Amino acid sequence: MTTAGRARPVPRRWVALLRGINLGSRRRVPMARLRELAEDLGYTDVATHLNSGNLLLTSEAVEPVLAAQLAAALQESFGFAVDVVVRSGAELGEVLAANPYPHGDPKQVQVVFLAGPVAAGAADRMTELATSAEQFQLAPRHVYVDFAGGLARSKLAVGLGRALGVPGTSRNLRTVAALAERVGAGEGAR
């Protein structure tokens, strides 16, 4: 307890998912610099996974504060806006447990982590884009998509952001599972 009688915030493990970086020669964010930036913001136990903007950290801050702090620091450091979606390790574990496509190819089943609520009519817009082999399921804070025919030629993959009407970032199930394991998906707090 603090002297004011309020409980002190408990540090938690988080995963910050950065959207649209390191996909080509533009919008480059070196992972070493990302880790340094996170440490400069006061986060601890900082690590990255792959080169696609998966940042693991410990902080007492709450999710929207973390997302805003990281987005502002990325804008200042790199000169371009980056959407940041933050999830707890516990939430990643719940996402994996609720996967409606457990027999799908983990490289083709994607989870789109959303920065806000899905826009009205998103399911209809997604249905118009999806092939007969593609399936999806909306959840309050994420969307599961099974791109059974592959992402390369998928109209749904190309139009997903517009169809959802809210910023989000996708990770395949293999990456979500690895992140959940690294951040301790069963832990609500550190």
Backbone as ProteinMPNN parsed JSONL, in Angstrom:
{"seq_chain_A": "MTTAGRARPVPRRWVALLRGINLGSRRRVPMARLRELAEDLGYTDVATHLNSGNLLLTSEAVEPVLAAQLAAALQESFGFAVDVVVRSGAELGEVLAANPYPHGDPKQVQVVFLAGPVAAGAADRMTELATSAEQFQLAPRHVYVDFAGGLARSKLAVGLGRALGVPGTSRNLRTVAALAERVGAGEGAR", "coords_chain_A": {"N_chain_A": [[0.836, -1.189, 0.0], [0.404, 2.244, -0.664], [1.308, 5.398, 0.848], [-0.94, 6.949, 0.663], [-2.933, 5.178, 0.942], [-3.815, 3.725, -1.186], [-3.652, 0.899, -3.371], [-0.593, -0.091, -4.741], [0.364, 0.039, -8.177], [0.681, -3.005, -9.976], [3.391, -4.474, -11.6], [3.104, -5.717, -14.912], [3.366, -8.237, -17.466], [3.542, -7.497, -20.854], [2.658, -7.486, -24.346], [3.522, -5.589, -27.035], [2.285, -4.855, -30.123], [3.361, -3.873, -33.161], [2.23, -2.199, -36.03], [2.709, -2.676, -39.484], [5.517, -2.303, -39.923], [8.911, -2.709, -41.104], [8.401, -4.107, -43.486], [9.401, -3.811, -45.951], [11.663, -1.746, -47.745], [10.997, 0.63, -46.642], [9.728, 2.358, -43.723], [11.334, 1.328, -41.65], [12.255, -0.164, -38.623], [14.655, -0.85, -36.561], [15.147, -3.668, -34.483], [16.871, -3.632, -32.266], [17.014, -0.899, -31.738], [14.323, -0.447, -31.139], [14.049, -1.893, -28.755], [15.784, -0.388, -27.151], [14.454, 2.09, -27.172], [12.119, 1.375, -25.777], [13.202, 0.736, -23.278], [14.19, 3.252, -22.608], [11.792, 4.504, -22.107], [11.237, 3.534, -19.664], [10.378, 0.93, -19.333], [10.766, -2.497, -18.355], [12.499, -5.696, -18.532], [12.671, -5.988, -21.311], [12.232, -7.215, -24.574], [12.426, -8.436, -27.958], [10.625, -10.126, -30.567], [11.15, -11.884, -33.438], [11.418, -9.908, -36.476], [9.391, -8.176, -36.847], [8.052, -6.299, -35.316], [7.243, -7.073, -32.667], [7.085, -6.561, -29.422], [8.095, -7.289, -26.213], [7.49, -6.607, -22.81], [7.736, -5.331, -19.431], [5.655, -3.509, -17.294], [4.121, -1.083, -15.125], [2.197, 0.463, -16.165], [-1.03, 0.95, -17.732], [-2.812, -0.643, -20.433], [-3.866, 1.247, -22.569], [-2.27, 3.48, -22.058], [0.322, 2.516, -22.4], [0.239, 1.888, -25.182], [-0.16, 4.456, -26.287], [2.128, 5.839, -25.349], [4.205, 4.373, -26.587], [3.538, 4.692, -29.323], [3.82, 7.48, -29.63], [6.562, 7.801, -29.016], [7.714, 6.271, -31.059], [6.905, 7.724, -33.328], [8.283, 10.121, -32.84], [10.969, 9.218, -32.817], [11.353, 7.875, -35.282], [10.006, 9.235, -37.252], [7.611, 8.604, -38.49], [4.174, 7.559, -38.3], [3.075, 4.884, -36.264], [0.824, 2.355, -35.716], [0.007, 0.963, -32.622], [-0.766, -1.868, -30.828], [-1.636, -3.244, -27.776], [-1.4, -6.074, -25.686], [-2.042, -8.232, -22.897], [-0.172, -10.95, -21.416], [-1.915, -12.883, -20.402], [-4.212, -12.384, -21.91], [-3.33, -13.101, -24.48], [-3.065, -15.846, -24.095], [-5.771, -16.515, -23.726], [-6.77, -15.873, -26.261], [-5.509, -17.815, -27.834], [-6.604, -20.148, -26.688], [-9.284, -19.899, -27.391], [-9.322, -20.192, -30.107], [-11.015, -20.644, -33.086], [-10.277, -22.246, -35.177], [-8.71, -24.728, -34.85], [-7.596, -26.773, -36.343], [-6.564, -25.627, -38.525], [-3.925, -24.423, -40.708], [-1.227, -23.205, -38.95], [0.292, -21.159, -40.001], [-1.354, -19.93, -41.764], [-3.654, -19.25, -40.428], [-4.708, -16.378, -39.014], [-4.576, -13.882, -36.45], [-6.131, -10.914, -35.933], [-5.318, -8.261, -34.105], [-7.049, -5.776, -32.526], [-7.266, -2.182, -32.322], [-9.457, -0.943, -31.365], [-13.086, -1.058, -31.165], [-14.752, -3.155, -33.573], [-16.003, -1.863, -36.606], [-19.425, -1.123, -37.452], [-21.11, -3.331, -39.633], [-18.856, -4.699, -40.49], [-18.589, -7.524, -40.682], [-20.215, -8.133, -42.882], [-18.837, -6.757, -44.921], [-16.424, -8.156, -44.875], [-17.3, -10.716, -45.612], [-18.034, -10.264, -48.269], [-15.517, -10.015, -49.436], [-14.197, -12.404, -48.904], [-13.104, -15.651, -49.972], [-14.608, -18.838, -50.775], [-13.117, -20.662, -49.351], [-12.051, -19.268, -47.26], [-12.418, -18.402, -43.866], [-13.825, -16.612, -41.092], [-13.966, -15.186, -37.788], [-15.403, -12.913, -35.66], [-14.375, -11.266, -32.707], [-14.621, -9.408, -29.621], [-12.155, -7.895, -29.26], [-10.431, -8.766, -31.16], [-9.913, -10.514, -34.294], [-10.338, -13.602, -35.813], [-8.946, -15.166, -38.636], [-9.019, -17.553, -41.112], [-7.033, -18.102, -43.611], [-7.24, -20.183, -45.665], [-6.656, -20.735, -48.348], [-4.307, -19.408, -48.697], [-2.456, -16.368, -48.204], [-1.361, -14.76, -50.175], [-2.834, -14.306, -52.582], [-5.224, -13.389, -51.686], [-8.165, -11.526, -51.566], [-9.461, -10.767, -49.299], [-7.376, -10.572, -47.413], [-6.02, -8.338, -48.413], [-8.001, -6.319, -48.25], [-8.749, -6.265, -45.592], [-8.233, -4.432, -43.425], [-9.674, -2.106, -44.196], [-12.217, -3.225, -44.284], [-12.69, -3.902, -41.612], [-12.648, -1.427, -40.363], [-11.196, -0.271, -38.31], [-8.043, 0.38, -36.788], [-5.63, -2.227, -36.737], [-3.504, -5.089, -36.19], [-1.999, -7.918, -37.635], [-1.124, -11.258, -36.704], [0.243, -14.483, -37.264], [-0.912, -17.715, -36.085], [1.229, -19.235, -35.17], [3.135, -17.308, -34.441], [1.658, -15.914, -32.475], [1.421, -17.931, -30.547], [4.124, -18.31, -29.869], [4.735, -15.777, -28.798], [2.943, -15.728, -26.63], [3.989, -17.783, -25.075], [6.527, -16.745, -24.474], [5.889, -14.452, -23.001], [4.532, -15.399, -20.893], [1.769, -16.595, -20.772], [-0.079, -17.572, -18.946], [0.077, -15.965, -16.776], [-1.298, -13.371, -14.95], [-0.166, -11.218, -13.754], [3.149, -10.167, -13.117]], "CA_chain_A": [[0.0, 0.0, 0.0], [1.093, 3.52, -0.644], [0.928, 6.194, 2.015], [-2.285, 7.486, 0.441], [-3.886, 4.119, 1.202], [-4.199, 3.026, -2.423], [-2.756, -0.18, -3.772], [0.43, 0.272, -5.711], [0.187, -0.731, -9.414], [1.492, -4.215, -10.084], [3.972, -4.625, -12.933], [2.569, -6.829, -15.708], [4.015, -8.531, -18.745], [2.744, -7.053, -21.991], [3.193, -7.571, -25.7], [3.126, -4.476, -27.897], [2.309, -5.299, -31.517], [3.481, -2.712, -34.032], [1.639, -2.478, -37.336], [3.239, -2.177, -40.744], [6.933, -1.928, -39.967], [9.894, -3.668, -41.611], [7.823, -4.938, -44.546], [10.137, -3.503, -47.171], [12.764, -0.828, -47.467], [10.459, 1.794, -45.935], [9.177, 2.136, -42.38], [12.258, 0.432, -40.957], [12.462, 0.015, -37.191], [15.558, -1.905, -36.083], [14.683, -4.212, -33.207], [17.745, -3.153, -31.193], [16.58, 0.471, -31.429], [13.012, -0.559, -30.496], [14.295, -2.29, -27.357], [16.373, 0.778, -26.489], [13.375, 3.061, -27.016], [11.249, 0.883, -24.703], [13.931, 0.893, -22.019], [14.219, 4.693, -22.33], [10.473, 4.852, -21.567], [11.154, 3.011, -18.305], [9.902, -0.446, -19.296], [11.798, -3.46, -17.971], [12.417, -7.034, -19.14], [12.35, -5.696, -22.706], [12.739, -8.147, -25.588], [11.666, -8.453, -29.211], [10.467, -11.446, -31.183], [11.22, -11.727, -34.887], [11.786, -8.566, -36.925], [8.145, -7.611, -37.371], [7.399, -5.397, -34.389], [6.678, -7.74, -31.5], [7.866, -6.07, -28.296], [7.687, -7.806, -24.912], [7.963, -5.687, -21.785], [7.058, -5.292, -18.146], [5.346, -2.137, -16.912], [2.969, -0.84, -14.254], [1.224, 1.247, -16.936], [-2.156, 0.217, -18.295], [-2.751, -0.872, -21.87], [-3.947, 2.417, -23.458], [-1.126, 4.36, -21.805], [1.462, 1.898, -23.083], [0.084, 2.055, -26.627], [0.043, 5.869, -26.616], [3.534, 6.18, -25.114], [5.028, 3.768, -27.64], [3.235, 5.329, -30.611], [4.435, 8.811, -29.626], [8.015, 7.647, -29.062], [8.067, 5.793, -32.402], [6.743, 8.873, -34.224], [9.385, 11.049, -32.59], [12.262, 8.604, -33.14], [11.491, 7.396, -36.653], [9.415, 10.191, -38.172], [6.365, 8.14, -39.107], [3.207, 7.019, -37.348], [2.959, 3.429, -36.16], [-0.248, 1.887, -34.844], [0.493, 0.032, -31.601], [-1.82, -2.575, -30.101], [-1.009, -3.876, -26.614], [-2.162, -7.134, -25.041], [-1.377, -8.908, -21.778], [0.113, -12.364, -21.632], [-3.143, -13.632, -20.127], [-5.115, -12.251, -23.047], [-2.815, -13.934, -25.579], [-3.445, -17.219, -23.772], [-7.205, -16.648, -23.995], [-6.934, -15.854, -27.719], [-5.119, -19.143, -28.322], [-7.56, -21.145, -26.193], [-10.575, -19.724, -28.065], [-9.126, -20.295, -31.557], [-12.063, -21.459, -33.703], [-9.713, -23.028, -36.291], [-7.578, -25.465, -34.285], [-7.0, -27.679, -37.322], [-6.039, -24.825, -39.622], [-2.483, -24.26, -40.802], [-0.892, -22.078, -38.078], [0.87, -20.059, -40.78], [-2.437, -19.311, -42.535], [-4.663, -18.72, -39.504], [-4.23, -15.099, -38.494], [-5.355, -13.157, -35.459], [-5.992, -9.471, -36.093], [-5.497, -7.604, -32.817], [-7.674, -4.499, -32.856], [-7.025, -1.031, -31.451], [-10.753, -0.477, -30.897], [-14.173, -1.94, -31.58], [-15.002, -3.364, -35.001], [-17.042, -0.973, -37.138], [-20.684, -1.75, -37.873], [-21.096, -3.847, -41.01], [-17.569, -5.321, -40.828], [-18.771, -8.922, -41.086], [-20.736, -8.129, -44.257], [-17.752, -6.348, -45.823], [-15.464, -9.262, -44.934], [-17.931, -11.793, -46.378], [-17.938, -9.898, -49.689], [-14.141, -10.181, -49.888], [-13.689, -13.749, -48.616], [-13.387, -16.765, -50.872], [-15.338, -19.91, -50.094], [-12.183, -21.38, -48.487], [-11.662, -18.411, -46.143], [-13.386, -18.281, -42.778], [-13.429, -15.644, -40.071], [-14.833, -15.046, -36.623], [-15.169, -11.663, -34.944], [-14.429, -11.23, -31.248], [-14.624, -7.986, -29.256], [-10.866, -7.199, -29.373], [-9.619, -9.376, -32.206], [-10.624, -11.263, -35.336], [-9.637, -14.775, -36.336], [-9.172, -15.389, -40.061], [-8.331, -18.714, -41.68], [-6.749, -17.893, -45.032], [-6.927, -21.557, -46.072], [-6.078, -20.735, -49.693], [-3.078, -18.62, -48.69], [-2.635, -14.917, -48.118], [-0.775, -14.047, -51.313], [-3.824, -13.907, -53.588], [-6.489, -13.176, -50.983], [-8.769, -10.188, -51.547], [-9.765, -10.485, -47.897], [-6.143, -10.12, -46.771], [-5.734, -6.982, -48.902], [-9.03, -5.37, -47.829], [-9.177, -6.529, -44.22], [-8.222, -3.217, -42.608], [-10.821, -1.268, -44.571], [-13.448, -3.932, -43.922], [-12.869, -3.845, -40.159], [-12.919, -0.047, -39.998], [-10.459, 0.081, -37.098], [-6.659, -0.091, -36.904], [-5.288, -3.498, -36.116], [-2.309, -5.707, -36.732], [-2.172, -9.374, -37.713], [-0.045, -12.204, -36.425], [-0.239, -15.846, -37.456], [-1.028, -18.463, -34.825], [2.562, -19.657, -34.727], [3.73, -16.163, -33.754], [0.884, -15.658, -31.258], [1.798, -18.964, -29.577], [5.477, -18.018, -29.398], [4.653, -14.595, -27.936], [2.267, -16.132, -25.398], [4.946, -18.561, -24.287], [7.603, -15.865, -23.999], [5.41, -13.45, -22.047], [3.901, -16.097, -19.775], [0.342, -16.415, -21.032], [-0.915, -17.926, -17.818], [0.308, -15.031, -15.695], [-2.002, -12.095, -15.018], [0.826, -10.222, -13.352], [4.464, -10.753, -13.019]], "C_chain_A": [[0.879, 1.249, 0.0], [0.65, 4.299, 0.59], [-0.458, 6.799, 1.864], [-3.347, 6.41, 0.645], [-4.351, 3.374, -0.034], [-3.178, 1.956, -2.754], [-1.797, 0.327, -4.841], [0.211, -0.556, -6.986], [1.164, -1.906, -9.465], [2.08, -4.283, -11.485], [3.399, -5.864, -13.624], [3.419, -7.019, -16.942], [3.042, -8.183, -19.854], [3.449, -7.409, -23.293], [2.629, -6.383, -26.463], [3.339, -4.939, -29.342], [2.288, -4.066, -32.406], [2.995, -3.093, -35.426], [2.47, -1.875, -38.457], [4.675, -1.706, -40.743], [7.754, -3.068, -40.56], [9.337, -4.611, -42.677], [8.506, -4.728, -45.888], [11.254, -2.556, -46.796], [12.3, 0.423, -46.722], [9.929, 1.371, -44.564], [10.013, 1.124, -41.585], [12.386, 0.825, -39.488], [13.374, -1.127, -36.736], [15.144, -2.37, -34.685], [15.575, -3.779, -32.037], [17.336, -1.741, -30.778], [15.209, 0.466, -30.74], [13.165, -0.946, -29.032], [14.859, -1.115, -26.552], [15.312, 1.843, -26.205], [12.459, 2.66, -25.853], [11.932, 1.03, -23.339], [14.014, 2.365, -21.622], [12.883, 5.179, -21.759], [10.262, 4.294, -20.16], [10.623, 1.595, -18.202], [11.069, -1.369, -18.957], [11.548, -4.788, -18.684], [12.068, -6.93, -20.629], [13.012, -6.719, -23.619], [11.902, -7.969, -26.85], [11.609, -9.88, -29.715], [10.311, -11.241, -32.678], [11.566, -10.277, -35.223], [10.555, -7.788, -37.368], [7.376, -6.778, -36.356], [6.649, -6.067, -33.269], [7.577, -7.402, -30.316], [7.281, -6.609, -27.001], [8.279, -6.904, -23.847], [7.195, -5.882, -20.491], [6.864, -3.831, -17.774], [4.171, -2.124, -15.944], [1.871, -0.093, -15.0], [0.114, 0.348, -17.461], [-2.081, 0.253, -19.818], [-2.84, 0.397, -22.737], [-2.79, 3.395, -23.27], [0.108, 3.818, -22.509], [1.398, 2.13, -24.588], [0.366, 3.494, -27.043], [1.5, 6.284, -26.436], [4.423, 5.63, -26.234], [4.787, 4.434, -28.986], [3.892, 6.708, -30.7], [5.955, 8.719, -29.745], [8.478, 7.158, -30.442], [7.963, 6.925, -33.42], [7.928, 9.83, -34.078], [10.726, 10.483, -33.066], [12.444, 8.289, -34.624], [10.823, 8.288, -37.696], [8.197, 9.707, -38.927], [5.485, 7.512, -38.035], [3.178, 5.5, -37.411], [1.794, 3.123, -35.228], [0.335, 0.842, -33.904], [-0.705, -0.545, -30.878], [-1.125, -3.358, -28.99], [-1.958, -4.918, -26.03], [-1.337, -7.728, -23.911], [-1.081, -10.357, -22.164], [-1.125, -13.216, -21.418], [-4.096, -13.56, -21.319], [-4.631, -13.062, -24.251], [-3.169, -15.401, -25.348], [-4.914, -17.476, -24.055], [-7.484, -16.68, -25.495], [-6.6, -17.23, -28.294], [-6.139, -20.206, -27.919], [-8.888, -21.083, -26.938], [-10.475, -19.845, -29.588], [-10.19, -21.196, -32.195], [-11.558, -22.356, -34.836], [-8.507, -23.85, -35.827], [-6.893, -26.415, -35.273], [-6.467, -26.941, -38.538], [-4.521, -24.768, -39.584], [-2.086, -23.035, -39.964], [-0.19, -20.919, -38.789], [-0.206, -19.303, -41.55], [-3.561, -18.769, -41.652], [-4.057, -17.49, -38.828], [-5.157, -14.603, -37.399], [-5.069, -11.68, -35.698], [-6.322, -8.848, -34.748], [-5.914, -6.165, -33.09], [-7.372, -3.416, -31.822], [-8.325, -0.48, -30.876], [-11.827, -1.427, -31.37], [-14.316, -2.012, -33.106], [-16.146, -2.455, -35.434], [-18.285, -1.775, -37.526], [-20.565, -2.182, -39.336], [-19.815, -4.554, -41.414], [-17.74, -6.754, -41.321], [-19.29, -9.004, -42.526], [-19.643, -7.762, -45.259], [-16.72, -7.465, -45.961], [-16.016, -10.412, -45.768], [-17.847, -11.515, -47.875], [-16.546, -10.142, -50.256], [-13.65, -11.625, -49.807], [-14.032, -14.734, -49.726], [-14.152, -17.825, -50.086], [-14.437, -20.695, -49.141], [-11.809, -20.576, -47.239], [-12.798, -18.301, -45.128], [-12.896, -17.219, -41.806], [-14.427, -15.656, -38.934], [-14.429, -13.774, -35.883], [-15.282, -11.888, -33.441], [-14.334, -9.753, -30.859], [-13.304, -7.247, -29.498], [-9.944, -7.784, -30.422], [-10.52, -10.109, -33.191], [-9.742, -12.437, -35.732], [-9.964, -14.891, -37.819], [-8.352, -16.595, -40.481], [-8.221, -18.487, -43.177], [-6.327, -19.231, -45.629], [-6.304, -21.638, -47.458], [-4.785, -19.96, -49.797], [-3.381, -17.133, -48.719], [-2.241, -14.196, -49.402], [-1.809, -13.54, -52.311], [-5.181, -13.573, -52.969], [-6.954, -11.722, -51.051], [-9.116, -9.79, -50.117], [-8.527, -9.961, -47.173], [-5.843, -8.673, -47.151], [-6.72, -5.971, -48.328], [-9.453, -5.466, -46.386], [-9.25, -5.27, -43.36], [-9.397, -2.305, -42.907], [-12.133, -1.923, -44.15], [-13.732, -3.826, -42.418], [-13.172, -2.428, -39.672], [-12.24, 0.419, -38.729], [-9.012, -0.387, -37.29], [-6.462, -1.411, -36.16], [-4.023, -4.035, -36.745], [-2.432, -7.218, -36.603], [-0.904, -10.114, -37.329], [-0.6, -13.599, -36.689], [-0.2, -16.594, -36.134], [0.325, -18.912, -34.283], [3.231, -18.524, -33.931], [2.99, -15.854, -32.458], [1.272, -16.665, -30.176], [3.193, -18.701, -29.011], [5.486, -16.813, -28.457], [4.016, -14.946, -26.594], [3.214, -16.908, -24.493], [6.018, -17.661, -23.687], [7.142, -14.89, -22.924], [4.754, -14.098, -20.83], [2.412, -15.939, -19.809], [-0.548, -16.763, -19.857], [-0.822, -16.933, -16.663], [-0.491, -13.758, -15.9], [-1.068, -10.943, -14.648], [2.144, -10.93, -13.166], [4.793, -11.144, -11.616]], "O_chain_A": [[1.955, 1.278, 0.597], [-0.279, 3.894, 1.288], [-1.089, 7.131, 2.867], [-4.539, 6.696, 0.535], [-5.195, 2.483, 0.061], [-1.991, 2.092, -2.456], [-2.179, 1.086, -5.731], [-0.101, -1.743, -6.889], [2.317, -1.797, -9.049], [1.345, -4.163, -12.465], [3.231, -6.916, -13.006], [4.097, -6.102, -17.405], [1.863, -8.532, -19.797], [4.663, -7.607, -23.333], [1.415, -6.193, -26.531], [4.433, -5.357, -29.721], [1.319, -3.306, -32.406], [3.309, -4.169, -35.935], [2.881, -0.716, -38.391], [5.022, -0.794, -41.492], [7.351, -4.23, -40.525], [9.746, -5.769, -42.765], [8.196, -5.422, -46.857], [11.734, -2.562, -45.662], [13.125, 1.19, -46.226], [9.716, 0.189, -44.294], [9.489, 0.21, -40.948], [12.596, 1.992, -39.157], [12.909, -2.251, -36.547], [14.831, -1.555, -33.818], [15.078, -3.58, -30.929], [17.315, -1.427, -29.588], [14.96, 1.285, -29.855], [12.49, -0.391, -28.165], [14.456, -0.881, -25.412], [15.284, 2.425, -25.121], [12.071, 3.502, -25.043], [11.29, 1.41, -22.36], [13.921, 2.695, -20.44], [12.849, 6.156, -21.01], [9.232, 4.549, -19.536], [10.431, 1.094, -17.093], [12.223, -1.051, -19.243], [10.527, -4.975, -19.346], [11.257, -7.705, -21.136], [14.188, -7.047, -23.463], [10.803, -7.416, -26.806], [12.423, -10.727, -29.346], [9.433, -10.502, -33.122], [11.961, -9.51, -34.344], [10.655, -6.856, -38.165], [6.173, -6.57, -36.514], [5.529, -5.669, -32.948], [8.698, -7.9, -30.219], [6.1, -6.408, -26.721], [9.43, -6.48, -23.955], [6.141, -6.517, -20.464], [7.774, -3.015, -17.914], [3.338, -3.03, -15.942], [0.738, -0.021, -14.524], [0.295, -0.859, -17.615], [-1.376, 1.075, -20.403], [-1.962, 0.609, -23.573], [-2.377, 4.061, -24.22], [0.853, 4.57, -23.138], [2.391, 2.524, -25.199], [1.053, 3.731, -28.037], [2.049, 7.001, -27.273], [5.283, 6.337, -26.76], [5.739, 4.713, -29.715], [4.458, 7.06, -31.735], [6.565, 9.48, -30.496], [9.521, 7.59, -30.933], [8.834, 7.071, -34.278], [8.497, 10.286, -35.069], [11.527, 11.206, -33.658], [13.544, 8.416, -35.163], [11.049, 8.115, -38.893], [7.787, 10.332, -39.906], [5.964, 7.009, -37.019], [3.248, 4.91, -38.489], [1.775, 3.575, -34.084], [1.066, -0.052, -34.33], [-1.557, 0.189, -30.376], [-0.141, -4.054, -29.238], [-3.158, -4.681, -25.898], [-0.107, -7.733, -23.952], [-1.658, -10.904, -23.103], [-1.363, -14.166, -22.163], [-4.712, -14.56, -21.69], [-5.445, -13.648, -24.965], [-3.528, -16.115, -26.285], [-5.271, -18.537, -24.567], [-8.344, -17.434, -25.948], [-7.328, -17.746, -29.142], [-6.494, -21.067, -28.725], [-9.551, -22.108, -27.1], [-11.465, -19.617, -30.284], [-10.26, -22.384, -31.88], [-12.327, -23.139, -35.394], [-7.406, -23.685, -36.352], [-5.747, -26.812, -35.063], [-5.972, -27.563, -39.478], [-3.907, -25.032, -38.551], [-2.56, -21.933, -40.239], [-0.09, -19.821, -38.24], [0.007, -18.158, -41.948], [-4.336, -17.918, -42.089], [-3.026, -17.571, -38.16], [-6.36, -14.864, -37.413], [-3.917, -11.247, -35.67], [-7.467, -8.897, -34.298], [-5.224, -5.429, -33.795], [-7.24, -3.685, -30.628], [-8.291, 0.369, -29.984], [-11.524, -2.487, -31.918], [-14.035, -1.049, -33.819], [-17.134, -2.297, -34.716], [-18.199, -2.951, -37.88], [-19.989, -1.473, -40.162], [-19.686, -4.972, -42.564], [-17.092, -7.152, -42.289], [-18.848, -9.855, -43.297], [-19.533, -8.379, -46.319], [-16.199, -7.694, -47.053], [-15.281, -11.02, -46.547], [-17.613, -12.431, -48.664], [-16.41, -10.445, -51.441], [-12.77, -12.02, -50.572], [-15.098, -14.664, -50.337], [-14.318, -17.71, -48.872], [-14.937, -21.332, -48.214], [-11.305, -21.14, -46.268], [-13.965, -18.132, -45.481], [-11.697, -16.959, -41.709], [-15.573, -16.077, -39.089], [-13.265, -13.586, -35.53], [-16.166, -12.602, -32.967], [-13.994, -8.924, -31.703], [-13.325, -6.084, -29.901], [-8.801, -7.349, -30.56], [-11.713, -10.296, -32.957], [-8.543, -12.277, -35.958], [-11.118, -14.735, -38.218], [-7.146, -16.657, -40.24], [-9.189, -18.656, -43.918], [-5.182, -19.391, -46.052], [-5.498, -22.532, -47.715], [-4.215, -19.861, -50.884], [-4.43, -16.705, -49.2], [-2.756, -13.112, -49.677], [-1.661, -12.435, -52.835], [-6.18, -13.488, -53.683], [-6.236, -10.808, -50.647], [-9.07, -8.61, -49.767], [-8.621, -9.007, -46.401], [-5.455, -7.874, -46.298], [-6.316, -4.87, -47.952], [-10.418, -4.818, -45.983], [-10.23, -5.067, -42.643], [-10.042, -1.79, -41.994], [-13.056, -1.24, -43.707], [-14.884, -3.679, -42.009], [-13.876, -2.25, -38.677], [-12.664, 1.406, -38.128], [-8.779, -1.437, -37.889], [-7.052, -1.657, -35.108], [-3.53, -3.486, -37.731], [-2.909, -7.731, -35.59], [0.215, -9.669, -37.587], [-1.759, -13.881, -36.386], [0.457, -16.169, -35.184], [0.529, -18.961, -33.07], [3.821, -18.763, -32.877], [3.624, -15.563, -31.444], [1.434, -16.292, -29.014], [3.415, -18.851, -27.809], [6.17, -16.829, -27.433], [4.492, -14.514, -25.545], [3.23, -16.703, -23.279], [6.373, -17.807, -22.517], [7.915, -14.539, -22.033], [4.456, -13.418, -19.848], [1.837, -15.235, -18.979], [-1.68, -16.283, -19.786], [-1.558, -17.046, -15.683], [-0.364, -13.123, -16.947], [-1.183, -9.837, -15.176], [2.209, -12.156, -13.071], [5.88, -11.66, -11.357]]}, "name": "protein", "num_of_chains": 1, "seq": "MTTAGRARPVPRRWVALLRGINLGSRRRVPMARLRELAEDLGYTDVATHLNSGNLLLTSEAVEPVLAAQLAAALQESFGFAVDVVVRSGAELGEVLAANPYPHGDPKQVQVVFLAGPVAAGAADRMTELATSAEQFQLAPRHVYVDFAGGLARSKLAVGLGRALGVPGTSRNLRTVAALAERVGAGEGAR"}
